[in-house]
Amino acid sequence: MAKLDASDFCTLETMPDCHRASHRAAGNWGIYPVNGAVRERMLRSEAEEIVEADADGYDHIVND
């Protein structure tokens, strides 16, 4: 198993489903953290899969 380093991780910002409708209606995403989004540190490969699967575009990798 290869050793992981800091570059293998990123911060993923996700928008809970319960907040998406109001953001859609407003035509924006709001600004973290007051928009209700959640940030989580995770493997970049997993974060990229989540972002790709989000049809709304609310889940995204934030600058590290």
PDBQT receptor file of N, H, CA, C and O in Angstrom, charges set to zero:
ATOM      1  N   MET A   1       0.847  -1.186   0.000  1.00  0.00    +0.000 N 
ATOM      2  CA  MET A   1       0.000   0.000   0.000  1.00  0.00    +0.000 C 
ATOM      3  C   MET A   1       0.888   1.244   0.000  1.00  0.00    +0.000 C 
ATOM      4  O   MET A   1       1.811   1.361   0.807  1.00  0.00    +0.000 OA
ATOM      5  N   ALA A   2       0.598   2.168  -0.913  1.00  0.00    +0.000 N 
ATOM      6  H   ALA A   2      -0.152   2.073  -1.568  1.00  0.00    +0.000 HD
ATOM      7  CA  ALA A   2       1.379   3.394  -1.028  1.00  0.00    +0.000 C 
ATOM      8  C   ALA A   2       1.062   4.334   0.135  1.00  0.00    +0.000 C 
ATOM      9  O   ALA A   2      -0.067   4.399   0.619  1.00  0.00    +0.000 OA
ATOM     10  N   LYS A   3       2.077   5.046   0.557  1.00  0.00    +0.000 N 
ATOM     11  H   LYS A   3       2.995   4.993   0.164  1.00  0.00    +0.000 HD
ATOM     12  CA  LYS A   3       1.914   6.016   1.637  1.00  0.00    +0.000 C 
ATOM     13  C   LYS A   3       1.239   7.274   1.084  1.00  0.00    +0.000 C 
ATOM     14  O   LYS A   3       1.623   7.775   0.027  1.00  0.00    +0.000 OA
ATOM     15  N   LEU A   4       0.246   7.773   1.795  1.00  0.00    +0.000 N 
ATOM     16  H   LEU A   4      -0.065   7.366   2.653  1.00  0.00    +0.000 HD
ATOM     17  CA  LEU A   4      -0.470   8.972   1.384  1.00  0.00    +0.000 C 
ATOM     18  C   LEU A   4       0.229  10.206   1.926  1.00  0.00    +0.000 C 
ATOM     19  O   LEU A   4       0.818  10.175   3.006  1.00  0.00    +0.000 OA
ATOM     20  N   ASP A   5       0.160  11.298   1.165  1.00  0.00    +0.000 N 
ATOM     21  H   ASP A   5      -0.319  11.324   0.288  1.00  0.00    +0.000 HD
ATOM     22  CA  ASP A   5       0.675  12.562   1.676  1.00  0.00    +0.000 C 
ATOM     23  C   ASP A   5      -0.398  13.645   1.513  1.00  0.00    +0.000 C 
ATOM     24  O   ASP A   5      -1.498  13.368   1.033  1.00  0.00    +0.000 OA
ATOM     25  N   ALA A   6      -0.082  14.845   1.905  1.00  0.00    +0.000 N 
ATOM     26  H   ALA A   6       0.811  15.071   2.294  1.00  0.00    +0.000 HD
ATOM     27  CA  ALA A   6      -1.070  15.929   1.928  1.00  0.00    +0.000 C 
ATOM     28  C   ALA A   6      -1.691  16.188   0.563  1.00  0.00    +0.000 C 
ATOM     29  O   ALA A   6      -2.856  16.579   0.489  1.00  0.00    +0.000 OA
ATOM     30  N   SER A   7      -0.955  15.983  -0.506  1.00  0.00    +0.000 N 
ATOM     31  H   SER A   7      -0.008  15.666  -0.446  1.00  0.00    +0.000 HD
ATOM     32  CA  SER A   7      -1.490  16.259  -1.845  1.00  0.00    +0.000 C 
ATOM     33  C   SER A   7      -2.563  15.258  -2.262  1.00  0.00    +0.000 C 
ATOM     34  O   SER A   7      -3.267  15.491  -3.245  1.00  0.00    +0.000 OA
ATOM     35  N   ASP A   8      -2.703  14.154  -1.541  1.00  0.00    +0.000 N 
ATOM     36  H   ASP A   8      -2.132  13.964  -0.742  1.00  0.00    +0.000 HD
ATOM     37  CA  ASP A   8      -3.736  13.162  -1.835  1.00  0.00    +0.000 C 
ATOM     38  C   ASP A   8      -5.091  13.553  -1.251  1.00  0.00    +0.000 C 
ATOM     39  O   ASP A   8      -6.093  12.883  -1.499  1.00  0.00    +0.000 OA
ATOM     40  N   PHE A   9      -5.124  14.634  -0.477  1.00  0.00    +0.000 N 
ATOM     41  H   PHE A   9      -4.310  15.179  -0.275  1.00  0.00    +0.000 HD
ATOM     42  CA  PHE A   9      -6.345  15.070   0.196  1.00  0.00    +0.000 C 
ATOM     43  C   PHE A   9      -6.777  16.450  -0.279  1.00  0.00    +0.000 C 
ATOM     44  O   PHE A   9      -5.971  17.223  -0.796  1.00  0.00    +0.000 OA
ATOM     45  N   CYS A  10      -8.046  16.743  -0.097  1.00  0.00    +0.000 N 
ATOM     46  H   CYS A  10      -8.701  16.115   0.323  1.00  0.00    +0.000 HD
ATOM     47  CA  CYS A  10      -8.592  18.059  -0.426  1.00  0.00    +0.000 C 
ATOM     48  C   CYS A  10      -9.777  18.326   0.486  1.00  0.00    +0.000 C 
ATOM     49  O   CYS A  10     -10.173  17.471   1.278  1.00  0.00    +0.000 OA
ATOM     50  N   THR A  11     -10.331  19.507   0.366  1.00  0.00    +0.000 N 
ATOM     51  H   THR A  11     -10.009  20.202  -0.278  1.00  0.00    +0.000 HD
ATOM     52  CA  THR A  11     -11.530  19.861   1.120  1.00  0.00    +0.000 C 
ATOM     53  C   THR A  11     -12.699  19.899   0.155  1.00  0.00    +0.000 C 
ATOM     54  O   THR A  11     -12.674  20.609  -0.850  1.00  0.00    +0.000 OA
ATOM     55  N   LEU A  12     -13.718  19.125   0.477  1.00  0.00    +0.000 N 
ATOM     56  H   LEU A  12     -13.738  18.548   1.293  1.00  0.00    +0.000 HD
ATOM     57  CA  LEU A  12     -14.926  19.059  -0.340  1.00  0.00    +0.000 C 
ATOM     58  C   LEU A  12     -16.031  19.837   0.360  1.00  0.00    +0.000 C 
ATOM     59  O   LEU A  12     -16.294  19.628   1.544  1.00  0.00    +0.000 OA
ATOM     60  N   GLU A  13     -16.680  20.738  -0.382  1.00  0.00    +0.000 N 
ATOM     61  H   GLU A  13     -16.467  20.907  -1.344  1.00  0.00    +0.000 HD
ATOM     62  CA  GLU A  13     -17.835  21.465   0.141  1.00  0.00    +0.000 C 
ATOM     63  C   GLU A  13     -19.070  20.858  -0.492  1.00  0.00    +0.000 C 
ATOM     64  O   GLU A  13     -19.180  20.791  -1.716  1.00  0.00    +0.000 OA
ATOM     65  N   THR A  14     -19.994  20.419   0.337  1.00  0.00    +0.000 N 
ATOM     66  H   THR A  14     -19.904  20.473   1.331  1.00  0.00    +0.000 HD
ATOM     67  CA  THR A  14     -21.231  19.824  -0.156  1.00  0.00    +0.000 C 
ATOM     68  C   THR A  14     -22.430  20.626   0.344  1.00  0.00    +0.000 C 
ATOM     69  O   THR A  14     -22.421  21.183   1.441  1.00  0.00    +0.000 OA
ATOM     70  N   MET A  15     -23.447  20.664  -0.486  1.00  0.00    +0.000 N 
ATOM     71  H   MET A  15     -23.455  20.212  -1.378  1.00  0.00    +0.000 HD
ATOM     72  CA  MET A  15     -24.681  21.350  -0.122  1.00  0.00    +0.000 C 
ATOM     73  C   MET A  15     -25.730  20.286   0.203  1.00  0.00    +0.000 C 
ATOM     74  O   MET A  15     -26.111  19.511  -0.674  1.00  0.00    +0.000 OA
ATOM     75  N   PRO A  16     -26.199  20.239   1.451  1.00  0.00    +0.000 N 
ATOM     76  CA  PRO A  16     -27.232  19.269   1.808  1.00  0.00    +0.000 C 
ATOM     77  C   PRO A  16     -28.478  19.450   0.933  1.00  0.00    +0.000 C 
ATOM     78  O   PRO A  16     -28.821  20.569   0.551  1.00  0.00    +0.000 OA
ATOM     79  N   ASP A  17     -29.132  18.364   0.628  1.00  0.00    +0.000 N 
ATOM     80  H   ASP A  17     -28.854  17.455   0.938  1.00  0.00    +0.000 HD
ATOM     81  CA  ASP A  17     -30.335  18.389  -0.207  1.00  0.00    +0.000 C 
ATOM     82  C   ASP A  17     -31.395  19.336   0.330  1.00  0.00    +0.000 C 
ATOM     83  O   ASP A  17     -32.114  19.961  -0.450  1.00  0.00    +0.000 OA
ATOM     84  N   CYS A  18     -31.504  19.453   1.633  1.00  0.00    +0.000 N 
ATOM     85  H   CYS A  18     -30.920  18.946   2.267  1.00  0.00    +0.000 HD
ATOM     86  CA  CYS A  18     -32.551  20.293   2.232  1.00  0.00    +0.000 C 
ATOM     87  C   CYS A  18     -32.361  21.772   1.922  1.00  0.00    +0.000 C 
ATOM     88  O   CYS A  18     -33.307  22.544   2.085  1.00  0.00    +0.000 OA
ATOM     89  N   HIS A  19     -31.176  22.203   1.481  1.00  0.00    +0.000 N 
ATOM     90  H   HIS A  19     -30.408  21.576   1.348  1.00  0.00    +0.000 HD
ATOM     91  CA  HIS A  19     -30.913  23.611   1.169  1.00  0.00    +0.000 C 
ATOM     92  C   HIS A  19     -30.903  23.906  -0.333  1.00  0.00    +0.000 C 
ATOM     93  O   HIS A  19     -30.948  25.070  -0.733  1.00  0.00    +0.000 OA
ATOM     94  N   ARG A  20     -30.846  22.884  -1.149  1.00  0.00    +0.000 N 
ATOM     95  H   ARG A  20     -30.809  21.939  -0.824  1.00  0.00    +0.000 HD
ATOM     96  CA  ARG A  20     -30.664  23.093  -2.590  1.00  0.00    +0.000 C 
ATOM     97  C   ARG A  20     -31.827  23.825  -3.255  1.00  0.00    +0.000 C 
ATOM     98  O   ARG A  20     -31.604  24.672  -4.121  1.00  0.00    +0.000 OA
ATOM     99  N   ALA A  21     -33.047  23.518  -2.871  1.00  0.00    +0.000 N 
ATOM    100  H   ALA A  21     -33.228  22.830  -2.169  1.00  0.00    +0.000 HD
ATOM    101  CA  ALA A  21     -34.201  24.149  -3.515  1.00  0.00    +0.000 C 
ATOM    102  C   ALA A  21     -34.203  25.664  -3.308  1.00  0.00    +0.000 C 
ATOM    103  O   ALA A  21     -34.498  26.418  -4.236  1.00  0.00    +0.000 OA
ATOM    104  N   SER A  22     -33.879  26.104  -2.108  1.00  0.00    +0.000 N 
ATOM    105  H   SER A  22     -33.640  25.491  -1.354  1.00  0.00    +0.000 HD
ATOM    106  CA  SER A  22     -33.887  27.553  -1.859  1.00  0.00    +0.000 C 
ATOM    107  C   SER A  22     -32.755  28.240  -2.621  1.00  0.00    +0.000 C 
ATOM    108  O   SER A  22     -32.920  29.372  -3.077  1.00  0.00    +0.000 OA
ATOM    109  N   HIS A  23     -31.622  27.579  -2.763  1.00  0.00    +0.000 N 
ATOM    110  H   HIS A  23     -31.488  26.660  -2.392  1.00  0.00    +0.000 HD
ATOM    111  CA  HIS A  23     -30.519  28.161  -3.532  1.00  0.00    +0.000 C 
ATOM    112  C   HIS A  23     -30.858  28.194  -5.019  1.00  0.00    +0.000 C 
ATOM    113  O   HIS A  23     -30.521  29.151  -5.716  1.00  0.00    +0.000 OA
ATOM    114  N   ARG A  24     -31.524  27.149  -5.501  1.00  0.00    +0.000 N 
ATOM    115  H   ARG A  24     -31.798  26.372  -4.935  1.00  0.00    +0.000 HD
ATOM    116  CA  ARG A  24     -31.970  27.135  -6.901  1.00  0.00    +0.000 C 
ATOM    117  C   ARG A  24     -32.918  28.299  -7.157  1.00  0.00    +0.000 C 
ATOM    118  O   ARG A  24     -32.791  29.003  -8.159  1.00  0.00    +0.000 OA
ATOM    119  N   ALA A  25     -33.870  28.498  -6.250  1.00  0.00    +0.000 N 
ATOM    120  H   ALA A  25     -33.973  27.926  -5.436  1.00  0.00    +0.000 HD
ATOM    121  CA  ALA A  25     -34.854  29.573  -6.397  1.00  0.00    +0.000 C 
ATOM    122  C   ALA A  25     -34.180  30.950  -6.394  1.00  0.00    +0.000 C 
ATOM    123  O   ALA A  25     -34.596  31.856  -7.116  1.00  0.00    +0.000 OA
ATOM    124  N   ALA A  26     -33.146  31.090  -5.580  1.00  0.00    +0.000 N 
ATOM    125  H   ALA A  26     -32.808  30.353  -4.993  1.00  0.00    +0.000 HD
ATOM    126  CA  ALA A  26     -32.419  32.363  -5.505  1.00  0.00    +0.000 C 
ATOM    127  C   ALA A  26     -31.431  32.521  -6.657  1.00  0.00    +0.000 C 
ATOM    128  O   ALA A  26     -30.948  33.621  -6.923  1.00  0.00    +0.000 OA
ATOM    129  N   GLY A  27     -31.135  31.419  -7.336  1.00  0.00    +0.000 N 
ATOM    130  H   GLY A  27     -31.527  30.525  -7.120  1.00  0.00    +0.000 HD
ATOM    131  CA  GLY A  27     -30.199  31.475  -8.456  1.00  0.00    +0.000 C 
ATOM    132  C   GLY A  27     -28.750  31.598  -8.034  1.00  0.00    +0.000 C 
ATOM    133  O   GLY A  27     -27.923  32.126  -8.776  1.00  0.00    +0.000 OA
ATOM    134  N   ASN A  28     -28.435  31.099  -6.815  1.00  0.00    +0.000 N 
ATOM    135  H   ASN A  28     -29.107  30.670  -6.212  1.00  0.00    +0.000 HD
ATOM    136  CA  ASN A  28     -27.041  31.169  -6.357  1.00  0.00    +0.000 C 
ATOM    137  C   ASN A  28     -26.720  30.049  -5.383  1.00  0.00    +0.000 C 
ATOM    138  O   ASN A  28     -27.571  29.211  -5.086  1.00  0.00    +0.000 OA
ATOM    139  N   TRP A  29     -25.495  30.039  -4.892  1.00  0.00    +0.000 N 
ATOM    140  H   TRP A  29     -24.804  30.720  -5.134  1.00  0.00    +0.000 HD
ATOM    141  CA  TRP A  29     -25.039  29.026  -3.945  1.00  0.00    +0.000 C 
ATOM    142  C   TRP A  29     -24.918  29.592  -2.536  1.00  0.00    +0.000 C 
ATOM    143  O   TRP A  29     -24.808  28.830  -1.575  1.00  0.00    +0.000 OA
ATOM    144  N   GLY A  30     -24.937  30.883  -2.401  1.00  0.00    +0.000 N 
ATOM    145  H   GLY A  30     -25.026  31.502  -3.181  1.00  0.00    +0.000 HD
ATOM    146  CA  GLY A  30     -24.676  31.485  -1.103  1.00  0.00    +0.000 C 
ATOM    147  C   GLY A  30     -23.194  31.421  -0.792  1.00  0.00    +0.000 C 
ATOM    148  O   GLY A  30     -22.393  31.019  -1.636  1.00  0.00    +0.000 OA
ATOM    149  N   ILE A  31     -22.830  31.816   0.418  1.00  0.00    +0.000 N 
ATOM    150  H   ILE A  31     -23.481  32.143   1.103  1.00  0.00    +0.000 HD
ATOM    151  CA  ILE A  31     -21.419  31.843   0.824  1.00  0.00    +0.000 C 
ATOM    152  C   ILE A  31     -21.244  31.006   2.084  1.00  0.00    +0.000 C 
ATOM    153  O   ILE A  31     -21.971  31.174   3.062  1.00  0.00    +0.000 OA
ATOM    154  N   TYR A  32     -20.267  30.101   2.045  1.00  0.00    +0.000 N 
ATOM    155  H   TYR A  32     -19.676  29.965   1.250  1.00  0.00    +0.000 HD
ATOM    156  CA  TYR A  32     -19.951  29.251   3.183  1.00  0.00    +0.000 C 
ATOM    157  C   TYR A  32     -19.478  30.125   4.329  1.00  0.00    +0.000 C 
ATOM    158  O   TYR A  32     -18.728  31.071   4.087  1.00  0.00    +0.000 OA
ATOM    159  N   PRO A  33     -19.872  29.862   5.550  1.00  0.00    +0.000 N 
ATOM    160  CA  PRO A  33     -20.680  28.773   6.076  1.00  0.00    +0.000 C 
ATOM    161  C   PRO A  33     -22.156  29.124   6.251  1.00  0.00    +0.000 C 
ATOM    162  O   PRO A  33     -22.951  28.266   6.636  1.00  0.00    +0.000 OA
ATOM    163  N   VAL A  34     -22.533  30.373   5.973  1.00  0.00    +0.000 N 
ATOM    164  H   VAL A  34     -21.887  31.070   5.661  1.00  0.00    +0.000 HD
ATOM    165  CA  VAL A  34     -23.921  30.766   6.218  1.00  0.00    +0.000 C 
ATOM    166  C   VAL A  34     -24.905  30.158   5.230  1.00  0.00    +0.000 C 
ATOM    167  O   VAL A  34     -26.114  30.226   5.449  1.00  0.00    +0.000 OA
ATOM    168  N   ASN A  35     -24.411  29.563   4.143  1.00  0.00    +0.000 N 
ATOM    169  H   ASN A  35     -23.429  29.508   3.964  1.00  0.00    +0.000 HD
ATOM    170  CA  ASN A  35     -25.302  28.949   3.156  1.00  0.00    +0.000 C 
ATOM    171  C   ASN A  35     -25.737  27.538   3.540  1.00  0.00    +0.000 C 
ATOM    172  O   ASN A  35     -26.521  26.916   2.824  1.00  0.00    +0.000 OA
ATOM    173  N   GLY A  36     -25.240  27.035   4.651  1.00  0.00    +0.000 N 
ATOM    174  H   GLY A  36     -24.603  27.541   5.233  1.00  0.00    +0.000 HD
ATOM    175  CA  GLY A  36     -25.620  25.704   5.115  1.00  0.00    +0.000 C 
ATOM    176  C   GLY A  36     -24.762  24.581   4.567  1.00  0.00    +0.000 C 
ATOM    177  O   GLY A  36     -25.001  23.411   4.862  1.00  0.00    +0.000 OA
ATOM    178  N   ALA A  37     -23.760  24.935   3.766  1.00  0.00    +0.000 N 
ATOM    179  H   ALA A  37     -23.565  25.886   3.526  1.00  0.00    +0.000 HD
ATOM    180  CA  ALA A  37     -22.874  23.919   3.205  1.00  0.00    +0.000 C 
ATOM    181  C   ALA A  37     -22.009  23.291   4.304  1.00  0.00    +0.000 C 
ATOM    182  O   ALA A  37     -21.831  23.851   5.385  1.00  0.00    +0.000 OA
ATOM    183  N   VAL A  38     -21.489  22.125   3.987  1.00  0.00    +0.000 N 
ATOM    184  H   VAL A  38     -21.633  21.670   3.109  1.00  0.00    +0.000 HD
ATOM    185  CA  VAL A  38     -20.640  21.381   4.911  1.00  0.00    +0.000 C 
ATOM    186  C   VAL A  38     -19.305  21.143   4.229  1.00  0.00    +0.000 C 
ATOM    187  O   VAL A  38     -19.270  20.782   3.053  1.00  0.00    +0.000 OA
ATOM    188  N   ARG A  39     -18.212  21.336   4.942  1.00  0.00    +0.000 N 
ATOM    189  H   ARG A  39     -18.241  21.629   5.898  1.00  0.00    +0.000 HD
ATOM    190  CA  ARG A  39     -16.879  21.063   4.395  1.00  0.00    +0.000 C 
ATOM    191  C   ARG A  39     -16.271  19.871   5.112  1.00  0.00    +0.000 C 
ATOM    192  O   ARG A  39     -16.408  19.703   6.324  1.00  0.00    +0.000 OA
ATOM    193  N   GLU A  40     -15.590  19.048   4.317  1.00  0.00    +0.000 N 
ATOM    194  H   GLU A  40     -15.479  19.185   3.333  1.00  0.00    +0.000 HD
ATOM    195  CA  GLU A  40     -14.982  17.831   4.852  1.00  0.00    +0.000 C 
ATOM    196  C   GLU A  40     -13.662  17.578   4.142  1.00  0.00    +0.000 C 
ATOM    197  O   GLU A  40     -13.567  17.716   2.922  1.00  0.00    +0.000 OA
ATOM    198  N   ARG A  41     -12.659  17.215   4.898  1.00  0.00    +0.000 N 
ATOM    199  H   ARG A  41     -12.736  17.103   5.889  1.00  0.00    +0.000 HD
ATOM    200  CA  ARG A  41     -11.344  16.854   4.346  1.00  0.00    +0.000 C 
ATOM    201  C   ARG A  41     -11.414  15.385   3.953  1.00  0.00    +0.000 C 
ATOM    202  O   ARG A  41     -11.819  14.548   4.760  1.00  0.00    +0.000 OA
ATOM    203  N   MET A  42     -11.021  15.060   2.714  1.00  0.00    +0.000 N 
ATOM    204  H   MET A  42     -10.691  15.739   2.058  1.00  0.00    +0.000 HD
ATOM    205  CA  MET A  42     -11.105  13.680   2.252  1.00  0.00    +0.000 C 
ATOM    206  C   MET A  42     -10.112  13.426   1.136  1.00  0.00    +0.000 C 
ATOM    207  O   MET A  42      -9.452  14.341   0.642  1.00  0.00    +0.000 OA
ATOM    208  N   LEU A  43     -10.021  12.161   0.749  1.00  0.00    +0.000 N 
ATOM    209  H   LEU A  43     -10.557  11.418   1.149  1.00  0.00    +0.000 HD
ATOM    210  CA  LEU A  43      -9.163  11.802  -0.368  1.00  0.00    +0.000 C 
ATOM    211  C   LEU A  43      -9.645  12.515  -1.625  1.00  0.00    +0.000 C 
ATOM    212  O   LEU A  43     -10.843  12.537  -1.904  1.00  0.00    +0.000 OA
ATOM    213  N   ARG A  44      -8.731  13.092  -2.376  1.00  0.00    +0.000 N 
ATOM    214  H   ARG A  44      -7.757  13.075  -2.149  1.00  0.00    +0.000 HD
ATOM    215  CA  ARG A  44      -9.074  13.818  -3.589  1.00  0.00    +0.000 C 
ATOM    216  C   ARG A  44      -9.837  12.936  -4.581  1.00  0.00    +0.000 C 
ATOM    217  O   ARG A  44     -10.788  13.395  -5.214  1.00  0.00    +0.000 OA
ATOM    218  N   SER A  45      -9.425  11.681  -4.717  1.00  0.00    +0.000 N 
ATOM    219  H   SER A  45      -8.652  11.309  -4.202  1.00  0.00    +0.000 HD
ATOM    220  CA  SER A  45     -10.084  10.785  -5.673  1.00  0.00    +0.000 C 
ATOM    221  C   SER A  45     -11.556  10.576  -5.313  1.00  0.00    +0.000 C 
ATOM    222  O   SER A  45     -12.407  10.521  -6.200  1.00  0.00    +0.000 OA
ATOM    223  N   GLU A  46     -11.859  10.462  -4.025  1.00  0.00    +0.000 N 
ATOM    224  H   GLU A  46     -11.168  10.508  -3.304  1.00  0.00    +0.000 HD
ATOM    225  CA  GLU A  46     -13.247  10.301  -3.594  1.00  0.00    +0.000 C 
ATOM    226  C   GLU A  46     -14.025  11.598  -3.805  1.00  0.00    +0.000 C 
ATOM    227  O   GLU A  46     -15.179  11.570  -4.232  1.00  0.00    +0.000 OA
ATOM    228  N   ALA A  47     -13.399  12.726  -3.506  1.00  0.00    +0.000 N 
ATOM    229  H   ALA A  47     -12.462  12.749  -3.159  1.00  0.00    +0.000 HD
ATOM    230  CA  ALA A  47     -14.056  14.022  -3.685  1.00  0.00    +0.000 C 
ATOM    231  C   ALA A  47     -14.381  14.264  -5.156  1.00  0.00    +0.000 C 
ATOM    232  O   ALA A  47     -15.455  14.770  -5.481  1.00  0.00    +0.000 OA
ATOM    233  N   GLU A  48     -13.468  13.908  -6.035  1.00  0.00    +0.000 N 
ATOM    234  H   GLU A  48     -12.595  13.497  -5.771  1.00  0.00    +0.000 HD
ATOM    235  CA  GLU A  48     -13.698  14.093  -7.470  1.00  0.00    +0.000 C 
ATOM    236  C   GLU A  48     -14.881  13.254  -7.957  1.00  0.00    +0.000 C 
ATOM    237  O   GLU A  48     -15.636  13.694  -8.824  1.00  0.00    +0.000 OA
ATOM    238  N   GLU A  49     -15.046  12.059  -7.408  1.00  0.00    +0.000 N 
ATOM    239  H   GLU A  49     -14.432  11.702  -6.704  1.00  0.00    +0.000 HD
ATOM    240  CA  GLU A  49     -16.193  11.217  -7.765  1.00  0.00    +0.000 C 
ATOM    241  C   GLU A  49     -17.503  11.858  -7.308  1.00  0.00    +0.000 C 
ATOM    242  O   GLU A  49     -18.493  11.835  -8.039  1.00  0.00    +0.000 OA
ATOM    243  N   ILE A  50     -17.512  12.422  -6.115  1.00  0.00    +0.000 N 
ATOM    244  H   ILE A  50     -16.707  12.441  -5.521  1.00  0.00    +0.000 HD
ATOM    245  CA  ILE A  50     -18.711  13.073  -5.586  1.00  0.00    +0.000 C 
ATOM    246  C   ILE A  50     -19.074  14.279  -6.443  1.00  0.00    +0.000 C 
ATOM    247  O   ILE A  50     -20.240  14.475  -6.785  1.00  0.00    +0.000 OA
ATOM    248  N   VAL A  51     -18.080  15.081  -6.789  1.00  0.00    +0.000 N 
ATOM    249  H   VAL A  51     -17.133  14.922  -6.512  1.00  0.00    +0.000 HD
ATOM    250  CA  VAL A  51     -18.312  16.265  -7.618  1.00  0.00    +0.000 C 
ATOM    251  C   VAL A  51     -18.867  15.863  -8.981  1.00  0.00    +0.000 C 
ATOM    252  O   VAL A  51     -19.809  16.480  -9.478  1.00  0.00    +0.000 OA
ATOM    253  N   GLU A  52     -18.293  14.845  -9.576  1.00  0.00    +0.000 N 
ATOM    254  H   GLU A  52     -17.528  14.344  -9.173  1.00  0.00    +0.000 HD
ATOM    255  CA  GLU A  52     -18.741  14.388 -10.896  1.00  0.00    +0.000 C 
ATOM    256  C   GLU A  52     -20.182  13.880 -10.867  1.00  0.00    +0.000 C 
ATOM    257  O   GLU A  52     -20.915  14.032 -11.844  1.00  0.00    +0.000 OA
ATOM    258  N   ALA A  53     -20.586  13.282  -9.754  1.00  0.00    +0.000 N 
ATOM    259  H   ALA A  53     -19.990  13.159  -8.960  1.00  0.00    +0.000 HD
ATOM    260  CA  ALA A  53     -21.927  12.706  -9.642  1.00  0.00    +0.000 C 
ATOM    261  C   ALA A  53     -22.995  13.749  -9.300  1.00  0.00    +0.000 C 
ATOM    262  O   ALA A  53     -24.186  13.446  -9.372  1.00  0.00    +0.000 OA
ATOM    263  N   ASP A  54     -22.594  14.973  -8.929  1.00  0.00    +0.000 N 
ATOM    264  H   ASP A  54     -21.627  15.219  -8.871  1.00  0.00    +0.000 HD
ATOM    265  CA  ASP A  54     -23.550  15.999  -8.520  1.00  0.00    +0.000 C 
ATOM    266  C   ASP A  54     -24.052  16.775  -9.727  1.00  0.00    +0.000 C 
ATOM    267  O   ASP A  54     -23.373  17.672 -10.226  1.00  0.00    +0.000 OA
ATOM    268  N   ALA A  55     -25.230  16.430 -10.188  1.00  0.00    +0.000 N 
ATOM    269  H   ALA A  55     -25.782  15.700  -9.784  1.00  0.00    +0.000 HD
ATOM    270  CA  ALA A  55     -25.806  17.064 -11.379  1.00  0.00    +0.000 C 
ATOM    271  C   ALA A  55     -26.092  18.550 -11.170  1.00  0.00    +0.000 C 
ATOM    272  O   ALA A  55     -26.089  19.316 -12.134  1.00  0.00    +0.000 OA
ATOM    273  N   ASP A  56     -26.341  18.970  -9.927  1.00  0.00    +0.000 N 
ATOM    274  H   ASP A  56     -26.344  18.347  -9.144  1.00  0.00    +0.000 HD
ATOM    275  CA  ASP A  56     -26.648  20.371  -9.635  1.00  0.00    +0.000 C 
ATOM    276  C   ASP A  56     -25.411  21.261  -9.599  1.00  0.00    +0.000 C 
ATOM    277  O   ASP A  56     -25.518  22.476  -9.764  1.00  0.00    +0.000 OA
ATOM    278  N   GLY A  57     -24.252  20.674  -9.386  1.00  0.00    +0.000 N 
ATOM    279  H   GLY A  57     -24.165  19.686  -9.252  1.00  0.00    +0.000 HD
ATOM    280  CA  GLY A  57     -23.021  21.447  -9.302  1.00  0.00    +0.000 C 
ATOM    281  C   GLY A  57     -22.788  22.129  -7.967  1.00  0.00    +0.000 C 
ATOM    282  O   GLY A  57     -21.925  23.001  -7.861  1.00  0.00    +0.000 OA
ATOM    283  N   TYR A  58     -23.539  21.748  -6.952  1.00  0.00    +0.000 N 
ATOM    284  H   TYR A  58     -24.240  21.040  -7.038  1.00  0.00    +0.000 HD
ATOM    285  CA  TYR A  58     -23.352  22.360  -5.640  1.00  0.00    +0.000 C 
ATOM    286  C   TYR A  58     -22.184  21.763  -4.861  1.00  0.00    +0.000 C 
ATOM    287  O   TYR A  58     -21.614  22.436  -4.002  1.00  0.00    +0.000 OA
ATOM    288  N   ASP A  59     -21.821  20.534  -5.140  1.00  0.00    +0.000 N 
ATOM    289  H   ASP A  59     -22.283  19.987  -5.838  1.00  0.00    +0.000 HD
ATOM    290  CA  ASP A  59     -20.687  19.914  -4.458  1.00  0.00    +0.000 C 
ATOM    291  C   ASP A  59     -19.429  20.250  -5.252  1.00  0.00    +0.000 C 
ATOM    292  O   ASP A  59     -19.375  20.025  -6.461  1.00  0.00    +0.000 OA
ATOM    293  N   HIS A  60     -18.413  20.792  -4.567  1.00  0.00    +0.000 N 
ATOM    294  H   HIS A  60     -18.458  20.975  -3.585  1.00  0.00    +0.000 HD
ATOM    295  CA  HIS A  60     -17.185  21.169  -5.260  1.00  0.00    +0.000 C 
ATOM    296  C   HIS A  60     -15.992  21.151  -4.318  1.00  0.00    +0.000 C 
ATOM    297  O   HIS A  60     -16.125  21.256  -3.099  1.00  0.00    +0.000 OA
ATOM    298  N   ILE A  61     -14.828  21.014  -4.928  1.00  0.00    +0.000 N 
ATOM    299  H   ILE A  61     -14.721  20.928  -5.919  1.00  0.00    +0.000 HD
ATOM    300  CA  ILE A  61     -13.582  21.048  -4.177  1.00  0.00    +0.000 C 
ATOM    301  C   ILE A  61     -13.197  22.502  -3.998  1.00  0.00    +0.000 C 
ATOM    302  O   ILE A  61     -13.170  23.268  -4.962  1.00  0.00    +0.000 OA
ATOM    303  N   VAL A  62     -12.898  22.883  -2.763  1.00  0.00    +0.000 N 
ATOM    304  H   VAL A  62     -12.919  22.260  -1.980  1.00  0.00    +0.000 HD
ATOM    305  CA  VAL A  62     -12.496  24.254  -2.478  1.00  0.00    +0.000 C 
ATOM    306  C   VAL A  62     -10.978  24.344  -2.450  1.00  0.00    +0.000 C 
ATOM    307  O   VAL A  62     -10.299  23.336  -2.255  1.00  0.00    +0.000 OA
ATOM    308  N   ASN A  63     -10.445  25.536  -2.642  1.00  0.00    +0.000 N 
ATOM    309  H   ASN A  63     -10.997  26.355  -2.801  1.00  0.00    +0.000 HD
ATOM    310  CA  ASN A  63      -8.999  25.719  -2.620  1.00  0.00    +0.000 C 
ATOM    311  C   ASN A  63      -8.425  25.279  -1.294  1.00  0.00    +0.000 C 
ATOM    312  O   ASN A  63      -8.979  25.554  -0.230  1.00  0.00    +0.000 OA
ATOM    313  N   ASP A  64      -7.313  24.595  -1.381  1.00  0.00    +0.000 N 
ATOM    314  H   ASP A  64      -6.863  24.372  -2.246  1.00  0.00    +0.000 HD
ATOM    315  CA  ASP A  64      -6.652  24.121  -0.154  1.00  0.00    +0.000 C 
ATOM    316  C   ASP A  64      -5.703  25.158   0.391  1.00  0.00    +0.000 C 
ATOM    317  O   ASP A  64      -5.062  24.931   1.417  1.00  0.00    +0.000 OA
TER     318      ASP A  64
